[in-house]
Amino acid sequence: MVDLAGMHDGLRELDPQPLSRPELYDRIADLERLRSRVDERLMAHKATLDSLGDAGADSAVVGRSVGRRSERQAKKDMVTARGLAEMPALAESLAEGRLNVEHAAIVADAAEHVTPKVAEALVKTAEAMPADLFARKAREFVGKHTSVAEAEERHAKQRTRRAGWHTTHGDGSVEIHARFDNATGEQVLAAWRRRTDRMWHDDGGRNGSPDDVRTHAQRRADALAELVCEEPADGPVHPKHQVHIVWNLDEPTAAWLDGTPLPDSVLMQLGPSADVIGHLFDGAGHTLWQGRRKRLATEAQWRALIVATRGCNRCGATIDRCQAHHLHEWLDGGGTDLPNLELLCHTCHGHAHRGNRGDPRRRRRRQPYRAASPPEQHQLTT
């Protein structure tokens, strides 16, 4: 029998104070692996409890009463525990510390939309990146493994589950939550991002210090309040604040950016709107060219970058927080054409212009710039 009480007391005796920085790195790595092992064993016990089939409390109830989990997290843990029980490779990777319980929860959630056997293919990808970046990869994976019929069924379920609720805290502040189907949610997010970005420019934008006025989170809250309570006129809609739909001629239906099929029935719900932009490809794709004539990316190039990267190319931040960055600097002769452009969030963009100093996780080796040749239809005849 494992002496859990002795292990608990042993951990209390670990003192970080006398350790050097390298020793702290090693200790933290050891504790992270230990935590993954504990999480794997905890989820295994929860899965066993849920499989008993008697009238006793399930793991969600126990998690709330013993672990003081929120109801939402307790139910999420049930899904994770079931997924780990159904996917041995995922459980082994968690136990060995090659990924953490956040990764496991994402894979388990993916298994709810496809099958555990299919979702288990995500384990190697999960082991190679942080959980926030992996979440986007997992959504794209699920989208590509979803049929049109499944997408329609999922959309119908999303419609029945739509809800809005709020919590009033003791100090009088109000916390608002909402759940939408994917079509409605994309339109709401597009409007929210557009209003938030307008406020960022009003606060100083590219040449000022907007976060000295209010943080990004505060700006998002203000934008939501303005959207709900007012309806001021907006200017032209930037591509990063629009809903993007991709359609390849060799595919039977359109798709969202993450690859999930977009059934015609859902597409019709979007209706004609300046906030909804379609991208038509011939299967091989098209090259957009602007060259050295302008520094800023065109809206067409923005749309191509959004479809290609779905967000910040370094940290995975959403497109509403991104700017178009020249891999080879404009002032150093870099062209404003797609091979020399990438999307970076405000933070990563700042690191890039400072030579990637600061956060070592964002450092990467710069590739030499090779100017792309313009397509034949843009070449001048002499």
Secondary structure, DSSP 4 states (H G I P E B T S, - for coil): ---HHHHHHHHHT---TT--HHHHHHHHHHHHHHHHHHHHHHHHHHHHHHTS-SSS--HHHHHHHTS---HHHHHHHHHHHHHHHH-HHHHHHHHTTSS-HHHHHHHHHHHHHS-HHHHGGGHHHHHTS-HHHHHHHHHHHHHHT--HHHHHHHHHHHHHT-EEEEEE-TTS-EEEEEE--HHHHHHHHHHHHHHHHHHHHHTTGGGS-GGGT--HHHHHHHHHHHHHH--PPP-SPPGGGSEEEEEETTSSSEE-TTS-EE-HHHHHHH-S-TTEEEEEE-SS------TTS-SSPPHHHHHHHHHHHSS-TTT---GGGEEEEESS-GGGT--SSGGGEEEEEHHHHHHHHTTT-S-GGG--PPPPP-PPPPPGGGSPP-
